[in-house]
Amino acid sequence: MCPVRVHWHVKRNYKMYWHVRITITNFNFNFNYTKWTLVAQHPNLNNIAKVDAFNYKPLLLFEPINDTGMFYGVEKLDNDRLLEAASVHSEMILQKNRTTFSLNRGWAFPHKVYFNGDECIMPLPISYPSLPNSVLPVLDVGRMVVIIQVLIATFHQFI
């Protein structure tokens, strides 16, 4: 069982990069974690451009596939200790591979997460919120004014 909450938040989606914030929260009021590690499996971890407040090491389990990485705190930033009822966070920028990148069906979130060796259960990709594939067309202001005037005129006839 995962002793912490790991929140993976997609902050921004740029043309060539995307920006993620990882927050680890310790809800265990009786235990502090020192020298903690977080292992995540995500298909885009081979394209990490920058990690801000955590150290990152790729775990090359299968040489051509680099989808697993280990994050851990930086002692100088004082985030190597996860105190009771506290959280640590880091932001990272990942480069997009235009042929494989997608925000559909939970792709933006890690497939597996481990904290200090304990597996954190991830929801199924079908349960992640999804973005619409298209946007409804926006009416221009002129049409909107005409529609409002017609509605007002119709309403005044019945008064």
C-alpha positions as CSV (number, residue, x, y, z in Angstrom):
1,M,0.0,0.0,0.0
2,C,1.2,3.5,-0.9
3,P,1.9,5.4,2.3
4,V,1.7,8.8,0.6
5,R,-0.4,10.6,-2.0
6,V,1.4,11.3,-5.3
7,H,-0.2,14.0,-7.4
8,W,0.8,14.3,-11.0
9,H,-0.5,17.6,-12.5
10,V,-0.2,18.5,-16.1
11,K,0.2,22.3,-15.8
12,R,0.8,23.5,-19.4
13,N,0.8,22.0,-22.8
14,Y,3.1,23.8,-25.2
15,K,3.7,23.1,-28.9
16,M,7.1,21.3,-28.4
17,Y,7.1,20.7,-24.6
18,W,4.7,20.0,-21.7
19,H,5.0,21.0,-18.1
20,V,4.2,18.6,-15.2
21,R,4.2,19.2,-11.4
22,I,4.7,16.3,-9.0
23,T,3.6,16.7,-5.4
24,I,4.2,14.0,-2.8
25,T,2.1,14.5,0.4
26,N,2.6,12.5,3.6
27,F,-0.7,11.9,5.3
28,N,0.9,9.6,7.9
29,F,0.9,11.7,11.0
30,N,3.2,9.3,12.9
31,F,6.0,8.9,10.4
32,N,8.6,11.0,8.6
33,Y,10.4,9.8,5.5
34,T,14.1,10.6,5.0
35,K,16.0,9.8,1.9
36,W,12.8,8.9,0.1
37,T,12.6,7.6,-3.5
38,L,9.8,7.8,-6.0
39,V,9.9,5.5,-9.1
40,A,7.6,6.3,-12.0
41,Q,6.9,4.5,-15.2
42,H,5.8,6.8,-18.1
43,P,6.3,6.5,-21.8
44,N,7.7,10.1,-22.1
45,L,10.3,9.9,-19.4
46,N,12.9,9.4,-22.1
47,N,12.3,13.0,-23.2
48,I,12.9,14.9,-19.9
49,A,14.3,18.3,-20.6
50,K,14.4,19.7,-17.0
51,V,13.6,18.6,-13.5
52,D,13.5,21.5,-10.9
53,A,13.6,20.4,-7.3
54,F,14.1,16.7,-7.3
55,N,17.1,14.6,-8.5
56,Y,16.2,12.3,-11.4
57,K,17.9,9.2,-12.7
58,P,16.6,7.1,-15.6
59,L,16.3,3.4,-14.8
60,L,17.3,1.5,-17.9
61,L,15.7,-1.8,-17.3
62,F,15.6,-2.6,-21.0
63,E,18.2,-0.7,-22.9
64,P,16.2,0.6,-25.9
65,I,13.2,1.5,-23.7
66,N,13.6,4.3,-21.2
67,D,10.2,4.7,-19.6
68,T,11.1,4.3,-15.9
69,G,12.8,6.9,-13.7
70,M,13.7,7.5,-10.1
71,F,13.1,10.8,-8.4
72,Y,14.5,11.7,-5.0
73,G,14.9,14.8,-2.8
74,V,17.8,17.2,-2.9
75,E,19.5,17.7,0.5
76,K,20.4,21.4,-0.2
77,L,16.8,22.2,-1.0
78,D,15.7,20.5,2.3
79,N,13.2,18.3,0.4
80,D,15.0,15.0,1.0
81,R,12.8,14.7,4.2
82,L,9.1,14.2,3.9
83,L,7.8,15.2,7.3
84,E,4.4,14.2,8.8
85,A,1.5,16.1,7.3
86,A,3.8,17.9,4.8
87,S,4.5,17.7,1.1
88,V,7.3,18.2,-1.3
89,H,7.0,19.1,-5.0
90,S,9.0,19.5,-8.2
91,E,8.2,20.6,-11.7
92,M,9.6,19.1,-14.9
93,I,9.5,19.9,-18.5
94,L,9.2,17.1,-21.0
95,Q,9.9,17.4,-24.7
96,K,7.1,16.1,-27.0
97,N,7.6,13.3,-29.4
98,R,5.1,14.4,-32.1
99,T,4.6,10.9,-33.3
100,T,3.7,9.3,-29.9
101,F,2.5,12.3,-27.8
102,S,-1.1,12.4,-26.8
103,L,-3.2,13.6,-23.8
104,N,-5.9,11.0,-24.6
105,R,-7.0,8.1,-22.3
106,G,-4.6,8.9,-19.4
107,W,-1.4,9.0,-21.5
108,A,-0.2,12.1,-19.6
109,F,-0.2,10.2,-16.3
110,P,2.3,7.6,-15.1
111,H,1.4,3.9,-15.6
112,K,3.0,2.8,-12.3
113,V,4.3,4.7,-9.3
114,Y,6.4,3.3,-6.4
115,F,7.2,5.2,-3.2
116,N,10.1,3.7,-1.2
117,G,9.4,0.4,-2.9
118,D,5.6,0.4,-2.1
119,E,3.4,0.4,-5.1
120,C,0.9,3.2,-5.4
121,I,-2.3,2.1,-7.1
122,M,-3.1,4.2,-10.1
123,P,-6.6,4.5,-11.5
124,L,-7.4,2.9,-14.8
125,P,-6.8,5.2,-17.8
126,I,-10.5,5.1,-18.6
127,S,-11.3,6.9,-15.4
128,Y,-9.0,9.9,-16.1
129,P,-10.7,13.1,-17.2
130,S,-10.5,13.7,-21.0
131,L,-10.3,16.8,-23.1
132,P,-12.7,17.2,-26.0
133,N,-11.4,16.5,-29.5
134,S,-13.0,19.7,-30.9
135,V,-14.5,22.9,-29.7
136,L,-17.9,24.2,-30.4
137,P,-17.9,27.0,-33.0
138,V,-18.1,30.4,-31.4
139,L,-20.8,32.7,-32.7
140,D,-19.7,36.2,-33.6
141,V,-20.9,39.2,-31.6
142,G,-23.2,40.5,-34.3
143,R,-25.2,37.3,-34.4
144,M,-25.4,37.1,-30.6
145,V,-26.8,40.7,-30.5
146,V,-29.5,39.9,-33.0
147,I,-30.5,36.7,-31.1
148,I,-30.7,38.7,-27.9
149,Q,-32.8,41.4,-29.5
150,V,-35.2,38.9,-31.0
151,L,-35.6,37.2,-27.6
152,I,-36.3,40.5,-25.9
153,A,-38.8,41.5,-28.6
154,T,-40.6,38.2,-28.3
155,F,-40.6,38.5,-24.5
156,H,-42.1,42.0,-24.6
157,Q,-45.0,40.8,-26.8
158,F,-46.2,38.6,-24.1
159,I,-46.1,41.3,-21.4
